[in-house]
Amino acid sequence: MAKKDVKPFLLRLDPRVHAAVQRWAEEDLRSLNGQIEFILRQALVKRGVKLTDADEKAPDTDT
């Protein structure tokens, strides 16, 4: 299932973290990318951060 608008970016990870998240993703029947997004969304909820339309229109900060 493809999402409409996604922002691609590179992510550097410790190989052990990558392997652990990959195993977790396989256990949950998700892609690695889907698992990373799931983890990030959980962290945002835990901190009380809400996604808004303004977040979608935020300027690129990749430099």
PDBQT receptor file of N, H, CA, C and O in Angstrom, charges set to zero:
ATOM      1  N   MET A   1       0.856  -1.172   0.000  1.00  0.00    +0.000 N 
ATOM      2  CA  MET A   1       0.000   0.000   0.000  1.00  0.00    +0.000 C 
ATOM      3  C   MET A   1       0.900   1.232   0.000  1.00  0.00    +0.000 C 
ATOM      4  O   MET A   1       1.629   1.475   0.962  1.00  0.00    +0.000 OA
ATOM      5  N   ALA A   2       0.847   1.992  -1.060  1.00  0.00    +0.000 N 
ATOM      6  H   ALA A   2       0.254   1.795  -1.841  1.00  0.00    +0.000 HD
ATOM      7  CA  ALA A   2       1.684   3.185  -1.188  1.00  0.00    +0.000 C 
ATOM      8  C   ALA A   2       0.973   4.394  -0.588  1.00  0.00    +0.000 C 
ATOM      9  O   ALA A   2      -0.245   4.541  -0.698  1.00  0.00    +0.000 OA
ATOM     10  N   LYS A   3       1.755   5.244   0.041  1.00  0.00    +0.000 N 
ATOM     11  H   LYS A   3       2.744   5.124   0.130  1.00  0.00    +0.000 HD
ATOM     12  CA  LYS A   3       1.204   6.474   0.599  1.00  0.00    +0.000 C 
ATOM     13  C   LYS A   3       1.335   7.568  -0.431  1.00  0.00    +0.000 C 
ATOM     14  O   LYS A   3       2.213   7.524  -1.293  1.00  0.00    +0.000 OA
ATOM     15  N   LYS A   4       0.448   8.563  -0.339  1.00  0.00    +0.000 N 
ATOM     16  H   LYS A   4      -0.265   8.599   0.361  1.00  0.00    +0.000 HD
ATOM     17  CA  LYS A   4       0.444   9.651  -1.323  1.00  0.00    +0.000 C 
ATOM     18  C   LYS A   4       1.744  10.426  -1.333  1.00  0.00    +0.000 C 
ATOM     19  O   LYS A   4       2.525  10.325  -2.279  1.00  0.00    +0.000 OA
ATOM     20  N   ASP A   5       1.977  11.192  -0.299  1.00  0.00    +0.000 N 
ATOM     21  H   ASP A   5       1.342  11.274   0.470  1.00  0.00    +0.000 HD
ATOM     22  CA  ASP A   5       3.137  12.075  -0.266  1.00  0.00    +0.000 C 
ATOM     23  C   ASP A   5       4.113  11.608   0.806  1.00  0.00    +0.000 C 
ATOM     24  O   ASP A   5       3.802  11.619   1.997  1.00  0.00    +0.000 OA
ATOM     25  N   VAL A   6       5.280  11.206   0.371  1.00  0.00    +0.000 N 
ATOM     26  H   VAL A   6       5.534  11.197  -0.597  1.00  0.00    +0.000 HD
ATOM     27  CA  VAL A   6       6.322  10.827   1.319  1.00  0.00    +0.000 C 
ATOM     28  C   VAL A   6       7.587  11.596   0.988  1.00  0.00    +0.000 C 
ATOM     29  O   VAL A   6       7.856  11.895  -0.175  1.00  0.00    +0.000 OA
ATOM     30  N   LYS A   7       8.353  11.912   2.003  1.00  0.00    +0.000 N 
ATOM     31  H   LYS A   7       8.134  11.669   2.948  1.00  0.00    +0.000 HD
ATOM     32  CA  LYS A   7       9.604  12.651   1.818  1.00  0.00    +0.000 C 
ATOM     33  C   LYS A   7      10.755  11.662   1.917  1.00  0.00    +0.000 C 
ATOM     34  O   LYS A   7      11.036  11.147   3.000  1.00  0.00    +0.000 OA
ATOM     35  N   PRO A   8      11.420  11.391   0.812  1.00  0.00    +0.000 N 
ATOM     36  CA  PRO A   8      12.569  10.477   0.876  1.00  0.00    +0.000 C 
ATOM     37  C   PRO A   8      13.781  11.175   1.493  1.00  0.00    +0.000 C 
ATOM     38  O   PRO A   8      14.022  12.358   1.254  1.00  0.00    +0.000 OA
ATOM     39  N   PHE A   9      14.533  10.426   2.283  1.00  0.00    +0.000 N 
ATOM     40  H   PHE A   9      14.338   9.465   2.477  1.00  0.00    +0.000 HD
ATOM     41  CA  PHE A   9      15.780  10.953   2.832  1.00  0.00    +0.000 C 
ATOM     42  C   PHE A   9      16.670   9.775   3.224  1.00  0.00    +0.000 C 
ATOM     43  O   PHE A   9      16.195   8.664   3.458  1.00  0.00    +0.000 OA
ATOM     44  N   LEU A  10      17.960  10.048   3.288  1.00  0.00    +0.000 N 
ATOM     45  H   LEU A  10      18.346  10.951   3.099  1.00  0.00    +0.000 HD
ATOM     46  CA  LEU A  10      18.920   9.018   3.671  1.00  0.00    +0.000 C 
ATOM     47  C   LEU A  10      19.006   8.940   5.187  1.00  0.00    +0.000 C 
ATOM     48  O   LEU A  10      18.890   9.951   5.879  1.00  0.00    +0.000 OA
ATOM     49  N   LEU A  11      19.208   7.743   5.691  1.00  0.00    +0.000 N 
ATOM     50  H   LEU A  11      19.302   6.921   5.128  1.00  0.00    +0.000 HD
ATOM     51  CA  LEU A  11      19.321   7.538   7.131  1.00  0.00    +0.000 C 
ATOM     52  C   LEU A  11      20.519   6.633   7.387  1.00  0.00    +0.000 C 
ATOM     53  O   LEU A  11      20.574   5.510   6.886  1.00  0.00    +0.000 OA
ATOM     54  N   ARG A  12      21.464   7.120   8.156  1.00  0.00    +0.000 N 
ATOM     55  H   ARG A  12      21.419   8.033   8.563  1.00  0.00    +0.000 HD
ATOM     56  CA  ARG A  12      22.628   6.307   8.514  1.00  0.00    +0.000 C 
ATOM     57  C   ARG A  12      22.352   5.651   9.865  1.00  0.00    +0.000 C 
ATOM     58  O   ARG A  12      21.981   6.321  10.828  1.00  0.00    +0.000 OA
ATOM     59  N   LEU A  13      22.537   4.335   9.922  1.00  0.00    +0.000 N 
ATOM     60  H   LEU A  13      22.838   3.790   9.139  1.00  0.00    +0.000 HD
ATOM     61  CA  LEU A  13      22.291   3.586  11.147  1.00  0.00    +0.000 C 
ATOM     62  C   LEU A  13      23.472   2.690  11.474  1.00  0.00    +0.000 C 
ATOM     63  O   LEU A  13      24.180   2.218  10.583  1.00  0.00    +0.000 OA
ATOM     64  N   ASP A  14      23.672   2.465  12.751  1.00  0.00    +0.000 N 
ATOM     65  H   ASP A  14      23.097   2.848  13.474  1.00  0.00    +0.000 HD
ATOM     66  CA  ASP A  14      24.592   1.426  13.197  1.00  0.00    +0.000 C 
ATOM     67  C   ASP A  14      24.067   0.108  12.609  1.00  0.00    +0.000 C 
ATOM     68  O   ASP A  14      22.866  -0.151  12.684  1.00  0.00    +0.000 OA
ATOM     69  N   PRO A  15      24.919  -0.717  12.036  1.00  0.00    +0.000 N 
ATOM     70  CA  PRO A  15      24.454  -1.967  11.424  1.00  0.00    +0.000 C 
ATOM     71  C   PRO A  15      23.674  -2.861  12.389  1.00  0.00    +0.000 C 
ATOM     72  O   PRO A  15      22.771  -3.584  11.967  1.00  0.00    +0.000 OA
ATOM     73  N   ARG A  16      24.012  -2.819  13.673  1.00  0.00    +0.000 N 
ATOM     74  H   ARG A  16      24.746  -2.232  14.016  1.00  0.00    +0.000 HD
ATOM     75  CA  ARG A  16      23.282  -3.638  14.652  1.00  0.00    +0.000 C 
ATOM     76  C   ARG A  16      21.869  -3.110  14.852  1.00  0.00    +0.000 C 
ATOM     77  O   ARG A  16      20.930  -3.890  15.008  1.00  0.00    +0.000 OA
ATOM     78  N   VAL A  17      21.714  -1.791  14.849  1.00  0.00    +0.000 N 
ATOM     79  H   VAL A  17      22.477  -1.157  14.722  1.00  0.00    +0.000 HD
ATOM     80  CA  VAL A  17      20.376  -1.188  14.968  1.00  0.00    +0.000 C 
ATOM     81  C   VAL A  17      19.557  -1.548  13.731  1.00  0.00    +0.000 C 
ATOM     82  O   VAL A  17      18.389  -1.923  13.836  1.00  0.00    +0.000 OA
ATOM     83  N   HIS A  18      20.177  -1.431  12.567  1.00  0.00    +0.000 N 
ATOM     84  H   HIS A  18      21.126  -1.126  12.482  1.00  0.00    +0.000 HD
ATOM     85  CA  HIS A  18      19.504  -1.772  11.310  1.00  0.00    +0.000 C 
ATOM     86  C   HIS A  18      19.012  -3.218  11.350  1.00  0.00    +0.000 C 
ATOM     87  O   HIS A  18      17.859  -3.494  11.019  1.00  0.00    +0.000 OA
ATOM     88  N   ALA A  19      19.882  -4.134  11.752  1.00  0.00    +0.000 N 
ATOM     89  H   ALA A  19      20.819  -3.910  12.021  1.00  0.00    +0.000 HD
ATOM     90  CA  ALA A  19      19.517  -5.552  11.795  1.00  0.00    +0.000 C 
ATOM     91  C   ALA A  19      18.387  -5.804  12.791  1.00  0.00    +0.000 C 
ATOM     92  O   ALA A  19      17.471  -6.576  12.506  1.00  0.00    +0.000 OA
ATOM     93  N   ALA A  20      18.445  -5.161  13.949  1.00  0.00    +0.000 N 
ATOM     94  H   ALA A  20      19.189  -4.534  14.180  1.00  0.00    +0.000 HD
ATOM     95  CA  ALA A  20      17.408  -5.351  14.964  1.00  0.00    +0.000 C 
ATOM     96  C   ALA A  20      16.061  -4.822  14.487  1.00  0.00    +0.000 C 
ATOM     97  O   ALA A  20      15.034  -5.470  14.685  1.00  0.00    +0.000 OA
ATOM     98  N   VAL A  21      16.059  -3.648  13.859  1.00  0.00    +0.000 N 
ATOM     99  H   VAL A  21      16.894  -3.121  13.698  1.00  0.00    +0.000 HD
ATOM    100  CA  VAL A  21      14.804  -3.075  13.355  1.00  0.00    +0.000 C 
ATOM    101  C   VAL A  21      14.281  -3.923  12.194  1.00  0.00    +0.000 C 
ATOM    102  O   VAL A  21      13.070  -4.096  12.055  1.00  0.00    +0.000 OA
ATOM    103  N   GLN A  22      15.174  -4.450  11.364  1.00  0.00    +0.000 N 
ATOM    104  H   GLN A  22      16.158  -4.309  11.476  1.00  0.00    +0.000 HD
ATOM    105  CA  GLN A  22      14.757  -5.321  10.261  1.00  0.00    +0.000 C 
ATOM    106  C   GLN A  22      14.074  -6.581  10.807  1.00  0.00    +0.000 C 
ATOM    107  O   GLN A  22      13.033  -6.992  10.295  1.00  0.00    +0.000 OA
ATOM    108  N   ARG A  23      14.659  -7.193  11.844  1.00  0.00    +0.000 N 
ATOM    109  H   ARG A  23      15.505  -6.859  12.260  1.00  0.00    +0.000 HD
ATOM    110  CA  ARG A  23      14.035  -8.383  12.453  1.00  0.00    +0.000 C 
ATOM    111  C   ARG A  23      12.663  -8.034  13.028  1.00  0.00    +0.000 C 
ATOM    112  O   ARG A  23      11.703  -8.785  12.860  1.00  0.00    +0.000 OA
ATOM    113  N   TRP A  24      12.580  -6.892  13.703  1.00  0.00    +0.000 N 
ATOM    114  H   TRP A  24      13.361  -6.282  13.840  1.00  0.00    +0.000 HD
ATOM    115  CA  TRP A  24      11.322  -6.445  14.298  1.00  0.00    +0.000 C 
ATOM    116  C   TRP A  24      10.278  -6.237  13.202  1.00  0.00    +0.000 C 
ATOM    117  O   TRP A  24       9.122  -6.633  13.352  1.00  0.00    +0.000 OA
ATOM    118  N   ALA A  25      10.690  -5.619  12.112  1.00  0.00    +0.000 N 
ATOM    119  H   ALA A  25      11.629  -5.297  11.990  1.00  0.00    +0.000 HD
ATOM    120  CA  ALA A  25       9.781  -5.383  10.987  1.00  0.00    +0.000 C 
ATOM    121  C   ALA A  25       9.257  -6.704  10.436  1.00  0.00    +0.000 C 
ATOM    122  O   ALA A  25       8.066  -6.834  10.153  1.00  0.00    +0.000 OA
ATOM    123  N   GLU A  26      10.138  -7.675  10.286  1.00  0.00    +0.000 N 
ATOM    124  H   GLU A  26      11.105  -7.569  10.516  1.00  0.00    +0.000 HD
ATOM    125  CA  GLU A  26       9.722  -8.980   9.768  1.00  0.00    +0.000 C 
ATOM    126  C   GLU A  26       8.732  -9.651  10.704  1.00  0.00    +0.000 C 
ATOM    127  O   GLU A  26       7.766 -10.266  10.251  1.00  0.00    +0.000 OA
ATOM    128  N   GLU A  27       8.963  -9.538  12.017  1.00  0.00    +0.000 N 
ATOM    129  H   GLU A  27       9.747  -9.039  12.386  1.00  0.00    +0.000 HD
ATOM    130  CA  GLU A  27       8.039 -10.109  13.003  1.00  0.00    +0.000 C 
ATOM    131  C   GLU A  27       6.663  -9.457  12.911  1.00  0.00    +0.000 C 
ATOM    132  O   GLU A  27       5.643 -10.123  13.086  1.00  0.00    +0.000 OA
ATOM    133  N   ASP A  28       6.636  -8.156  12.636  1.00  0.00    +0.000 N 
ATOM    134  H   ASP A  28       7.465  -7.615  12.494  1.00  0.00    +0.000 HD
ATOM    135  CA  ASP A  28       5.379  -7.401  12.548  1.00  0.00    +0.000 C 
ATOM    136  C   ASP A  28       4.806  -7.376  11.134  1.00  0.00    +0.000 C 
ATOM    137  O   ASP A  28       3.796  -6.720  10.882  1.00  0.00    +0.000 OA
ATOM    138  N   LEU A  29       5.456  -8.094  10.208  1.00  0.00    +0.000 N 
ATOM    139  H   LEU A  29       6.277  -8.627  10.413  1.00  0.00    +0.000 HD
ATOM    140  CA  LEU A  29       5.024  -8.153   8.803  1.00  0.00    +0.000 C 
ATOM    141  C   LEU A  29       4.967  -6.762   8.172  1.00  0.00    +0.000 C 
ATOM    142  O   LEU A  29       4.021  -6.425   7.460  1.00  0.00    +0.000 OA
ATOM    143  N   ARG A  30       5.999  -5.965   8.448  1.00  0.00    +0.000 N 
ATOM    144  H   ARG A  30       6.767  -6.239   9.027  1.00  0.00    +0.000 HD
ATOM    145  CA  ARG A  30       6.123  -4.630   7.860  1.00  0.00    +0.000 C 
ATOM    146  C   ARG A  30       7.425  -4.560   7.078  1.00  0.00    +0.000 C 
ATOM    147  O   ARG A  30       8.331  -5.371   7.273  1.00  0.00    +0.000 OA
ATOM    148  N   SER A  31       7.501  -3.574   6.189  1.00  0.00    +0.000 N 
ATOM    149  H   SER A  31       6.765  -2.915   6.031  1.00  0.00    +0.000 HD
ATOM    150  CA  SER A  31       8.776  -3.278   5.537  1.00  0.00    +0.000 C 
ATOM    151  C   SER A  31       9.660  -2.566   6.555  1.00  0.00    +0.000 C 
ATOM    152  O   SER A  31       9.175  -2.068   7.571  1.00  0.00    +0.000 OA
ATOM    153  N   LEU A  32      10.943  -2.522   6.278  1.00  0.00    +0.000 N 
ATOM    154  H   LEU A  32      11.337  -2.926   5.453  1.00  0.00    +0.000 HD
ATOM    155  CA  LEU A  32      11.857  -1.794   7.159  1.00  0.00    +0.000 C 
ATOM    156  C   LEU A  32      11.446  -0.329   7.239  1.00  0.00    +0.000 C 
ATOM    157  O   LEU A  32      11.413   0.252   8.324  1.00  0.00    +0.000 OA
ATOM    158  N   ASN A  33      11.134   0.263   6.095  1.00  0.00    +0.000 N 
ATOM    159  H   ASN A  33      11.161  -0.210   5.215  1.00  0.00    +0.000 HD
ATOM    160  CA  ASN A  33      10.718   1.664   6.072  1.00  0.00    +0.000 C 
ATOM    161  C   ASN A  33       9.430   1.860   6.883  1.00  0.00    +0.000 C 
ATOM    162  O   ASN A  33       9.313   2.812   7.656  1.00  0.00    +0.000 OA
ATOM    163  N   GLY A  34       8.479   0.959   6.700  1.00  0.00    +0.000 N 
ATOM    164  H   GLY A  34       8.574   0.186   6.073  1.00  0.00    +0.000 HD
ATOM    165  CA  GLY A  34       7.225   1.038   7.446  1.00  0.00    +0.000 C 
ATOM    166  C   GLY A  34       7.446   0.913   8.945  1.00  0.00    +0.000 C 
ATOM    167  O   GLY A  34       6.777   1.576   9.738  1.00  0.00    +0.000 OA
ATOM    168  N   GLN A  35       8.389   0.060   9.329  1.00  0.00    +0.000 N 
ATOM    169  H   GLN A  35       8.933  -0.479   8.685  1.00  0.00    +0.000 HD
ATOM    170  CA  GLN A  35       8.686  -0.126  10.750  1.00  0.00    +0.000 C 
ATOM    171  C   GLN A  35       9.319   1.124  11.343  1.00  0.00    +0.000 C 
ATOM    172  O   GLN A  35       8.978   1.529  12.454  1.00  0.00    +0.000 OA
ATOM    173  N   ILE A  36      10.238   1.736  10.604  1.00  0.00    +0.000 N 
ATOM    174  H   ILE A  36      10.515   1.407   9.701  1.00  0.00    +0.000 HD
ATOM    175  CA  ILE A  36      10.869   2.967  11.091  1.00  0.00    +0.000 C 
ATOM    176  C   ILE A  36       9.817   4.060  11.262  1.00  0.00    +0.000 C 
ATOM    177  O   ILE A  36       9.828   4.780  12.260  1.00  0.00    +0.000 OA
ATOM    178  N   GLU A  37       8.910   4.186  10.295  1.00  0.00    +0.000 N 
ATOM    179  H   GLU A  37       8.901   3.601   9.484  1.00  0.00    +0.000 HD
ATOM    180  CA  GLU A  37       7.848   5.194  10.418  1.00  0.00    +0.000 C 
ATOM    181  C   GLU A  37       6.946   4.879  11.612  1.00  0.00    +0.000 C 
ATOM    182  O   GLU A  37       6.543   5.788  12.338  1.00  0.00    +0.000 OA
ATOM    183  N   PHE A  38       6.631   3.608  11.818  1.00  0.00    +0.000 N 
ATOM    184  H   PHE A  38       6.958   2.870  11.228  1.00  0.00    +0.000 HD
ATOM    185  CA  PHE A  38       5.815   3.182  12.949  1.00  0.00    +0.000 C 
ATOM    186  C   PHE A  38       6.482   3.581  14.270  1.00  0.00    +0.000 C 
ATOM    187  O   PHE A  38       5.831   4.120  15.166  1.00  0.00    +0.000 OA
ATOM    188  N   ILE A  39       7.781   3.313  14.380  1.00  0.00    +0.000 N 
ATOM    189  H   ILE A  39       8.310   2.875  13.653  1.00  0.00    +0.000 HD
ATOM    190  CA  ILE A  39       8.527   3.647  15.597  1.00  0.00    +0.000 C 
ATOM    191  C   ILE A  39       8.531   5.157  15.826  1.00  0.00    +0.000 C 
ATOM    192  O   ILE A  39       8.323   5.620  16.948  1.00  0.00    +0.000 OA
ATOM    193  N   LEU A  40       8.766   5.914  14.769  1.00  0.00    +0.000 N 
ATOM    194  H   LEU A  40       8.935   5.537  13.858  1.00  0.00    +0.000 HD
ATOM    195  CA  LEU A  40       8.782   7.375  14.898  1.00  0.00    +0.000 C 
ATOM    196  C   LEU A  40       7.410   7.910  15.297  1.00  0.00    +0.000 C 
ATOM    197  O   LEU A  40       7.313   8.802  16.141  1.00  0.00    +0.000 OA
ATOM    198  N   ARG A  41       6.353   7.373  14.699  1.00  0.00    +0.000 N 
ATOM    199  H   ARG A  41       6.431   6.649  14.014  1.00  0.00    +0.000 HD
ATOM    200  CA  ARG A  41       4.998   7.824  15.061  1.00  0.00    +0.000 C 
ATOM    201  C   ARG A  41       4.685   7.504  16.521  1.00  0.00    +0.000 C 
ATOM    202  O   ARG A  41       4.092   8.321  17.224  1.00  0.00    +0.000 OA
ATOM    203  N   GLN A  42       5.086   6.307  16.981  1.00  0.00    +0.000 N 
ATOM    204  H   GLN A  42       5.569   5.642  16.410  1.00  0.00    +0.000 HD
ATOM    205  CA  GLN A  42       4.883   5.948  18.385  1.00  0.00    +0.000 C 
ATOM    206  C   GLN A  42       5.613   6.925  19.305  1.00  0.00    +0.000 C 
ATOM    207  O   GLN A  42       5.071   7.346  20.328  1.00  0.00    +0.000 OA
ATOM    208  N   ALA A  43       6.837   7.282  18.940  1.00  0.00    +0.000 N 
ATOM    209  H   ALA A  43       7.277   6.941  18.109  1.00  0.00    +0.000 HD
ATOM    210  CA  ALA A  43       7.618   8.219  19.751  1.00  0.00    +0.000 C 
ATOM    211  C   ALA A  43       6.946   9.587  19.800  1.00  0.00    +0.000 C 
ATOM    212  O   ALA A  43       6.923  10.231  20.849  1.00  0.00    +0.000 OA
ATOM    213  N   LEU A  44       6.399  10.033  18.671  1.00  0.00    +0.000 N 
ATOM    214  H   LEU A  44       6.417   9.510  17.819  1.00  0.00    +0.000 HD
ATOM    215  CA  LEU A  44       5.701  11.324  18.647  1.00  0.00    +0.000 C 
ATOM    216  C   LEU A  44       4.477  11.298  19.555  1.00  0.00    +0.000 C 
ATOM    217  O   LEU A  44       4.241  12.243  20.308  1.00  0.00    +0.000 OA
ATOM    218  N   VAL A  45       3.701  10.224  19.487  1.00  0.00    +0.000 N 
ATOM    219  H   VAL A  45       3.893   9.457  18.875  1.00  0.00    +0.000 HD
ATOM    220  CA  VAL A  45       2.516  10.097  20.340  1.00  0.00    +0.000 C 
ATOM    221  C   VAL A  45       2.929  10.097  21.812  1.00  0.00    +0.000 C 
ATOM    222  O   VAL A  45       2.309  10.766  22.639  1.00  0.00    +0.000 OA
ATOM    223  N   LYS A  46       3.974   9.345  22.127  1.00  0.00    +0.000 N 
ATOM    224  H   LYS A  46       4.477   8.802  21.455  1.00  0.00    +0.000 HD
ATOM    225  CA  LYS A  46       4.445   9.257  23.512  1.00  0.00    +0.000 C 
ATOM    226  C   LYS A  46       4.848  10.625  24.053  1.00  0.00    +0.000 C 
ATOM    227  O   LYS A  46       4.643  10.910  25.233  1.00  0.00    +0.000 OA
ATOM    228  N   ARG A  47       5.419  11.470  23.199  1.00  0.00    +0.000 N 
ATOM    229  H   ARG A  47       5.585  11.238  22.240  1.00  0.00    +0.000 HD
ATOM    230  CA  ARG A  47       5.832  12.818  23.617  1.00  0.00    +0.000 C 
ATOM    231  C   ARG A  47       4.698  13.833  23.511  1.00  0.00    +0.000 C 
ATOM    232  O   ARG A  47       4.875  14.991  23.889  1.00  0.00    +0.000 OA
ATOM    233  N   GLY A  48       3.540  13.420  23.005  1.00  0.00    +0.000 N 
ATOM    234  H   GLY A  48       3.396  12.479  22.698  1.00  0.00    +0.000 HD
ATOM    235  CA  GLY A  48       2.416  14.332  22.887  1.00  0.00    +0.000 C 
ATOM    236  C   GLY A  48       2.498  15.255  21.688  1.00  0.00    +0.000 C 
ATOM    237  O   GLY A  48       1.838  16.294  21.654  1.00  0.00    +0.000 OA
ATOM    238  N   VAL A  49       3.302  14.885  20.703  1.00  0.00    +0.000 N 
ATOM    239  H   VAL A  49       3.838  14.042  20.730  1.00  0.00    +0.000 HD
ATOM    240  CA  VAL A  49       3.449  15.700  19.493  1.00  0.00    +0.000 C 
ATOM    241  C   VAL A  49       2.375  15.281  18.497  1.00  0.00    +0.000 C 
ATOM    242  O   VAL A  49       2.241  14.100  18.177  1.00  0.00    +0.000 OA
ATOM    243  N   LYS A  50       1.613  16.254  18.009  1.00  0.00    +0.000 N 
ATOM    244  H   LYS A  50       1.722  17.214  18.268  1.00  0.00    +0.000 HD
ATOM    245  CA  LYS A  50       0.561  15.966  17.037  1.00  0.00    +0.000 C 
ATOM    246  C   LYS A  50       0.996  16.412  15.655  1.00  0.00    +0.000 C 
ATOM    247  O   LYS A  50       1.596  17.474  15.496  1.00  0.00    +0.000 OA
ATOM    248  N   LEU A  51       0.693  15.602  14.664  1.00  0.00    +0.000 N 
ATOM    249  H   LEU A  51       0.205  14.739  14.793  1.00  0.00    +0.000 HD
ATOM    250  CA  LEU A  51       0.982  15.964  13.283  1.00  0.00    +0.000 C 
ATOM    251  C   LEU A  51      -0.084  16.935  12.802  1.00  0.00    +0.000 C 
ATOM    252  O   LEU A  51      -1.273  16.742  13.055  1.00  0.00    +0.000 OA
ATOM    253  N   THR A  52       0.352  17.982  12.105  1.00  0.00    +0.000 N 
ATOM    254  H   THR A  52       1.318  18.138  11.900  1.00  0.00    +0.000 HD
ATOM    255  CA  THR A  52      -0.581  18.978  11.591  1.00  0.00    +0.000 C 
ATOM    256  C   THR A  52      -0.349  19.180  10.107  1.00  0.00    +0.000 C 
ATOM    257  O   THR A  52       0.657  18.724   9.563  1.00  0.00    +0.000 OA
ATOM    258  N   ASP A  53      -1.275  19.861   9.452  1.00  0.00    +0.000 N 
ATOM    259  H   ASP A  53      -2.092  20.231   9.895  1.00  0.00    +0.000 HD
ATOM    260  CA  ASP A  53      -1.103  20.196   8.041  1.00  0.00    +0.000 C 
ATOM    261  C   ASP A  53       0.119  21.087   7.846  1.00  0.00    +0.000 C 
ATOM    262  O   ASP A  53       0.770  21.020   6.804  1.00  0.00    +0.000 OA
ATOM    263  N   ALA A  54       0.437  21.921   8.838  1.00  0.00    +0.000 N 
ATOM    264  H   ALA A  54      -0.092  21.975   9.684  1.00  0.00    +0.000 HD
ATOM    265  CA  ALA A  54       1.603  22.801   8.738  1.00  0.00    +0.000 C 
ATOM    266  C   ALA A  54       2.892  21.985   8.655  1.00  0.00    +0.000 C 
ATOM    267  O   ALA A  54       3.841  22.397   7.988  1.00  0.00    +0.000 OA
ATOM    268  N   ASP A  55       2.935  20.827   9.330  1.00  0.00    +0.000 N 
ATOM    269  H   ASP A  55       2.164  20.492   9.872  1.00  0.00    +0.000 HD
ATOM    270  CA  ASP A  55       4.117  19.964   9.258  1.00  0.00    +0.000 C 
ATOM    271  C   ASP A  55       4.352  19.497   7.831  1.00  0.00    +0.000 C 
ATOM    272  O   ASP A  55       5.495  19.374   7.390  1.00  0.00    +0.000 OA
ATOM    273  N   GLU A  56       3.278  19.240   7.120  1.00  0.00    +0.000 N 
ATOM    274  H   GLU A  56       2.349  19.340   7.478  1.00  0.00    +0.000 HD
ATOM    275  CA  GLU A  56       3.362  18.769   5.741  1.00  0.00    +0.000 C 
ATOM    276  C   GLU A  56       3.959  19.831   4.826  1.00  0.00    +0.000 C 
ATOM    277  O   GLU A  56       4.643  19.512   3.853  1.00  0.00    +0.000 OA
ATOM    278  N   LYS A  57       3.696  21.096   5.147  1.00  0.00    +0.000 N 
ATOM    279  H   LYS A  57       3.140  21.355   5.937  1.00  0.00    +0.000 HD
ATOM    280  CA  LYS A  57       4.150  22.197   4.298  1.00  0.00    +0.000 C 
ATOM    281  C   LYS A  57       5.460  22.812   4.798  1.00  0.00    +0.000 C 
ATOM    282  O   LYS A  57       5.905  23.833   4.276  1.00  0.00    +0.000 OA
ATOM    283  N   ALA A  58       6.075  22.194   5.806  1.00  0.00    +0.000 N 
ATOM    284  H   ALA A  58       5.713  21.364   6.231  1.00  0.00    +0.000 HD
ATOM    285  CA  ALA A  58       7.319  22.739   6.367  1.00  0.00    +0.000 C 
ATOM    286  C   ALA A  58       8.407  22.750   5.306  1.00  0.00    +0.000 C 
ATOM    287  O   ALA A  58       8.501  21.824   4.501  1.00  0.00    +0.000 OA
ATOM    288  N   PRO A  59       9.231  23.797   5.300  1.00  0.00    +0.000 N 
ATOM    289  CA  PRO A  59      10.313  23.867   4.304  1.00  0.00    +0.000 C 
ATOM    290  C   PRO A  59      11.338  22.775   4.539  1.00  0.00    +0.000 C 
ATOM    291  O   PRO A  59      11.524  22.309   5.663  1.00  0.00    +0.000 OA
ATOM    292  N   ASP A  60      12.001  22.372   3.464  1.00  0.00    +0.000 N 
ATOM    293  H   ASP A  60      11.850  22.751   2.551  1.00  0.00    +0.000 HD
ATOM    294  CA  ASP A  60      13.064  21.379   3.572  1.00  0.00    +0.000 C 
ATOM    295  C   ASP A  60      14.181  21.924   4.440  1.00  0.00    +0.000 C 
ATOM    296  O   ASP A  60      14.560  23.089   4.324  1.00  0.00    +0.000 OA
ATOM    297  N   THR A  61      14.705  21.074   5.309  1.00  0.00    +0.000 N 
ATOM    298  H   THR A  61      14.398  20.128   5.403  1.00  0.00    +0.000 HD
ATOM    299  CA  THR A  61      15.835  21.481   6.138  1.00  0.00    +0.000 C 
ATOM    300  C   THR A  61      17.078  20.695   5.768  1.00  0.00    +0.000 C 
ATOM    301  O   THR A  61      18.091  20.775   6.464  1.00  0.00    +0.000 OA
ATOM    302  N   ASP A  62      17.016  19.937   4.682  1.00  0.00    +0.000 N 
ATOM    303  H   ASP A  62      16.194  19.872   4.117  1.00  0.00    +0.000 HD
ATOM    304  CA  ASP A  62      18.182  19.180   4.222  1.00  0.00    +0.000 C 
ATOM    305  C   ASP A  62      19.184  20.134   3.606  1.00  0.00    +0.000 C 
ATOM    306  O   ASP A  62      18.888  20.819   2.627  1.00  0.00    +0.000 OA
ATOM    307  N   THR A  63      20.363  20.172   4.181  1.00  0.00    +0.000 N 
ATOM    308  H   THR A  63      20.603  19.615   4.976  1.00  0.00    +0.000 HD
ATOM    309  CA  THR A  63      21.422  21.015   3.615  1.00  0.00    +0.000 C 
ATOM    310  C   THR A  63      22.714  20.263   3.591  1.00  0.00    +0.000 C 
ATOM    311  O   THR A  63      23.731  20.798   3.150  1.00  0.00    +0.000 OA
TER     312      THR A  63
